[in-house]
């Protein structure tokens, strides 16, 4: 799994690519938390557009990001979520906690 981040107007966008599984989730959580702690954004957008596969570890990535942003009184949004990861997120009830697909990452 790879990730790239962009900061614009207190909005941190993290572009996720590859597979999110138990091997890559911990690294992703650490990297995203580090970016949040450095940039202190008001909104964090997790862009799943490049995710080719995700298991339930992806839910942990979203929850971990949500907790980090709640400490800043910020919000998390999910963008460009492909069908397979969306099935996993829906099964975990993530749509009740964060907005899914409401944000588009900057091109």
C-alpha positions in Angstrom: 0.0 0.0 0.0 1.1 3.5 -0.8 -0.2 6.9 0.3 0.4 10.5 -0.8 -0.9 13.5 1.1 -1.9 17.0 0.1 -2.7 19.9 2.3 -4.8 22.8 1.1 -6.8 25.3 3.2 -6.6 23.2 6.4 -7.9 20.2 4.4 -5.6 17.1 4.4 -6.2 14.7 1.6 -4.6 11.3 1.8 -4.6 9.4 -1.5 -4.5 5.6 -0.7 -3.4 3.1 -3.4 -2.9 -0.6 -3.4 -4.3 -3.1 -0.9 -5.4 -2.4 2.7 -5.0 -5.5 4.8 -3.6 -6.4 8.2 -0.1 -6.1 6.9 -0.4 -2.5 5.6 -3.1 -1.0 7.9 -0.7 -0.3 10.8 1.7 1.6 8.6 -1.2 3.5 7.1 -2.5 4.5 10.5 0.9 5.6 11.7 1.5 7.7 8.6 -1.9 9.3 8.6 -1.7 10.1 12.3 1.7 11.7 11.8 0.4 13.9 9.0 -2.6 14.9 11.1 -0.2 15.8 14.0 2.0 17.9 11.8 -0.6 19.7 9.7 -3.5 20.0 12.3 -6.2 20.0 9.6 -9.8 20.8 10.1 -10.9 18.1 7.6 -9.1 14.9 6.6 -10.2 13.3 3.3 -9.3 9.7 2.8 -9.3 9.1 -0.9 -9.8 5.4 -1.7 -9.7 5.9 -5.5 -6.5 3.8 -5.9 -7.5 1.0 -3.5 -7.6 -2.3 -5.3 -8.6 -4.5 -2.3 -9.5 -3.9 1.3 -10.4 -6.2 4.2 -11.7 -5.2 7.6 -8.4 -3.7 8.5 -9.5 -0.7 6.3 -12.2 -0.1 8.9 -9.5 0.3 11.5 -7.7 2.8 9.4 -10.9 4.9 9.1 -11.7 4.6 12.8 -8.1 5.5 13.8 -8.2 8.6 11.5 -11.6 9.6 13.0 -10.3 9.4 16.5 -7.2 11.5 15.6 -9.4 14.1 14.0 -11.9 14.2 16.9 -9.0 15.3 19.1 -8.7 18.3 16.9 -12.5 18.8 16.7 -12.2 18.1 13.0 -14.0 15.8 10.6 -13.2 12.8 8.3 -14.6 12.3 4.9 -14.1 9.4 2.5 -13.8 10.0 -1.3 -13.8 7.9 -4.4 -14.4 4.6 -2.7 -14.6 1.7 -5.1 -17.3 -1.0 -4.9 -15.3 -3.7 -3.0 -14.0 -1.4 -0.2 -17.4 0.2 0.1 -19.0 -3.2 0.8 -16.5 -3.7 3.6 -17.1 -0.2 5.0 -20.9 -0.6 4.8 -20.7 -4.0 6.6 -18.8 -2.2 9.4 -21.3 0.6 9.6 -18.8 3.4 8.7 -21.4 5.4 6.9 -23.0 6.2 10.3 -19.7 7.7 11.5 -18.2 9.5 8.5 -19.4 10.9 5.2 -18.7 8.6 2.3 -18.2 9.9 -1.2 -19.2 13.5 -0.3 -15.7 14.9 -0.9 -13.6 14.8 -4.1 -9.9 15.0 -3.8 -8.1 17.8 -5.7 -7.0 16.7 -9.1 
